[in-house]
Every structure is written in C-alpha cells, then in structure tokens.
Amino acid sequence: MLRLVHVLYGVQPRSNRAMPHIPVQWQDLNFGDAVTDSREVEPGTFFIALVGERTNGHNFLADVIARGAAGALVSRADVEARRETLAQSERPWALINPATGEGLVEAAPGTCLLIAVDDPLMALQRLAVYHRHQLTPTVVGITGSVGKTSTKEVVAAVLSRRFRTLKSKRSYNSEATFPTSLLSLTPEHEVAVLEMGMWAPGEIRFLASLARPQIGVVTNVGPSHLERLKTIEAIAQTKGELPESLSSDGWAVLNADDARVAAMANFTNAHIFTFGLTPTATLWADNVTSYGLGGIGLRIHYGDVSLDLRLPLIGRHSVYLALAAMSVGLIMGMGWDEIIAGLSDPDAQPRLRVLPGANGSTLIDDSYNAAPISSFAALDLLADTDGRRVAILGDMLELGTVEEESHRQVGQHAAEVAQVLITIGQRARWIAEAAQAAGMPASQIMAFDASADATSAALALLQPGDHVLIKASRGMELEHVVAALQRQPGEEL
C-alpha cells in the first residue's frame, strides 16, 4: 500500500522536495496496486499515465476514473489538454500539486486524485527509489538473454519457503514497468526477486540503481536484442552491468558454462558464486536426465555434499533454473530440504504449460517468447516425448544480422526432432527451408505467413497421442494459436 503523503513527497525531484499540506480528511488515504495498464485498474488502484511509442496513458484517464482508481500520476500538460473530456466524467476528480498539496482541500471524499508532474515516467522512477529506501528487503536481481522470467519464478519459489517474498509481476523488467514492482514492496517483505531487462546500454545499471540488489543472477548471453546492440560483446557488456552494480558485500551468481557470463567475475566487487555443469563451479550438476513432461533428474555437488534429485521442472535446460535457484537459496542460508521443496513447487515454472489439445493431442505451450537457445531447448524437450512430434514454430525477432543463420539452425534441429513442422511468419520460412534441406520430407512441412492458416492446417492433422510444441517470439502472438488448438469442452478424449 502506498500512502498519499509518501507519493506526493516521493514523486518530487530529490534536490528540492517539499512536504505538502495534506488536509485531515486525506491523511489516512492509502493507494492500492500501482499499474500502468488501464485495463488493470480496480477501485483503489493507483494508475500511472505513461506516454509510450504506441499509446498515451492519458487517453484512458476517463475510463480509469470511472473504474474507481483512487489516484493517478499524470502529466500536467496532458490533463490540461483533456480538461473538456474529463469534465464529462460522472465521478469527481481533482488535479493535485504534489509539492504543496494544492487541490486537496476542495476535493470531496471519493474523488480521484490526479497528481500532476512534468514527466510521469521520471516521477514514477523517483517514487520507486524513495519507496525502496524506506524498506530493507534483500533484493535479488535477475538478468540474461533468455530465461529471466523462468529463473525469477523458480528463485522466488525457493526463497518463499523461508522468507516473505515479493516477485516482479509477469515480465515487468523495463524502465517503465520495473518501478511498479518496487512499489509493491511492503514492510512485511523480507526478499524481493526482480527481473531486469534491457533496451539499451546503461538500462540494467539504471534499474540496479533503483532497486539496489544485494544478489545479482546472470543466466546467459545470447543473440536476443542483437538487432539493437549489434554485437554479442555489446550484449555481454550490458548484461554485465548487474554484477558491476553490486557492492563488495553482495553476491554475483554467474553461469559458469557461459564463457561471457563467467568472465563477469572480473568486473565486480561482489563475492562470486558460480553454477553449471562444470565441476569447477561452486555448485554443479551431472547425471542430468530428462523424463520428458515428467520433469528432470540430476545429481548436484556443493562442497562435500552430493544429492540425487528428481524435480518437476520440464526440459533438460531447466537444470540451469534449478541451479540458479539453489545458488541463491544457499547464499541466503537455506537448508537443502527447504530448497528442494521450493524446486518441487508445481507453480515454479509457469511459462511452459502442458495443455490438453484438440483431437487427443497434447500441447507444449512455450509461446511466450523465443530465441535460438530457448528454441533448441524446447525442441530437445519435444524429442523426449512419446508419439508423433509436431513443431509449430514462428519468427524469432530482434536477432539482427544473425537472424537468417539462427532460423536455419533451428530448422536443422527441427528436422532431427519433429515428424511434422509448421512454420508461421516470413522469417520462419528459413526454418522450413533448412528442415527440408536437412532431410525432412517436404510433405511433412507446411509454411504459412498467417497464424490463422497455420491453425487450420494443424487442426486438420492433429491426432491422438501427438505432442505439439508451439514456440515463437512474443510479437508473433502465438498464444492465439494455443487457444485455438486446445481441447474444447465436451470434446471426446
């Protein structure tokens, strides 16, 4: 919960903050969740009206007020430009000066308080820093080219076995969404597990300055975002901003099997904890076995301890999720029973879903995002399933100069794994071409530009016992394909 007085004070520039006058009738006001999406507004919510490349949050203020938001962080100029429209709102609203509290005296109970600033994004970030400084949780920051969200979920599942744990919502990892996760912190939280993404050099360093993490986890470095950063080396430098931002009493948790990540140990003042399949790592694993959709087995080694485990995490690549979470748990002083219980939580890996599909098939929904590394891992998981294997693969985005090569590599691997290949998108045609060149019969390959056409083709061919992998970059929106391919109510098994 965010107190009105803290919001008014925290959104102001740090150099000249002033304590506003708050009338008695408003002194006990607390806001609910801070959100940037007007569709998430509920009674009591605090809405942040951001101006983005595609939309302007101020366009939805009338709806936000009607939905019952207790307040909103707004641009003074944007509200002034919309006064005539907002004047038609059935619910009262008031424009508030955060430095003086002007506007509160006249505001009746139930009024939506529009806190006016010059730049809502900068004000949001200032508020997040102010709010973070009032609290003392251990913050775990997580970054990497792929697997950030899954790693966040597994780390949080482990830590929540002992600590009152906050985790960032969905993929709230940008300069605009990351601060709202910080605003969700309460005095009751002992740990916060926060995902850190990047759009350009310096962004992870900036997010670290907001959150002040004591533990920083780097999962891997790959060609995701290569279109923007141009070279793998530039991506590695940007991801390395997390361990570089840690203090000398912090911990950098690094993937020892990724040479670029392991090298980050040379550019941090923090303690080093490494994980991987390399015996020189602080925590390492061998005897990794995939049981398909039944989880994985592995033997872990840490000092004098060796343990054989069977975990419900799906896919061989999940060994890295498990090792990263174990590493953080050990740093936090947790025992093995607690760590293993957290890793066994069925909700620890929400990104990849196994769903009943049409015509008695089984869907492996990995449609949220895709990169070459994660696509190979998803195909490896498909290879460990029984029955006919169907791969529905869409474009992988933001790969820059390596996009054709990367799609063709995925196509070659798909030819080794799948009996049927369906591709969606112009780039994914490279997947289809490479699969055929690798020996997959043309009769088993279908390439479409539109997901609706691919969905119709898939529905016509799916049969009982098929396992169907669906994977593409988020921008391809293959969640609609997943929804269309799911078993419908009343459909016979």
Secondary structure, DSSP 8 states (H G I E B T S, - for coil): -EEHHHHHHHTS-GGG-------GGGTT-EE--EES-GGG--TT-EEE--B-SS-BGGGGHHHHHHHT-SEEEEEHHHHHHTHHHHTT-SS-EEEE-TTT-TTTTT--TT-EEEEEES-HHHHHHHHHHHHHHT---EEEEEE-SS-HHHHHHHHHHHHTTTS-EEE--TT--STTTHHHHHTT--TT-SEEEEE---SSTTHHHHHHHHH--SEEEE----STTHHHH-SHHHHHHHHTHHHHHS-TTSEEEEETTSHHHHGGGGG-SSEEEEEESSTTSSEEEEEEEE-GGG-EEEEEEETTEEEEEEE---STTHHHHHHHHHHHHHHTT--HHHHHHHHT-TTS--SSEEEEBGGG-EEEEE-S---HHHHHHHHHHHHTS-S-EEEEEE---S-GGGHHHHHHHHHHHHHHH-SEEEEESTTHHHHHHHHHHTT--GGGEEEESSHHHHHHHHHHH--TT-EEEEE--GGG-THHHHHHHB--TT---
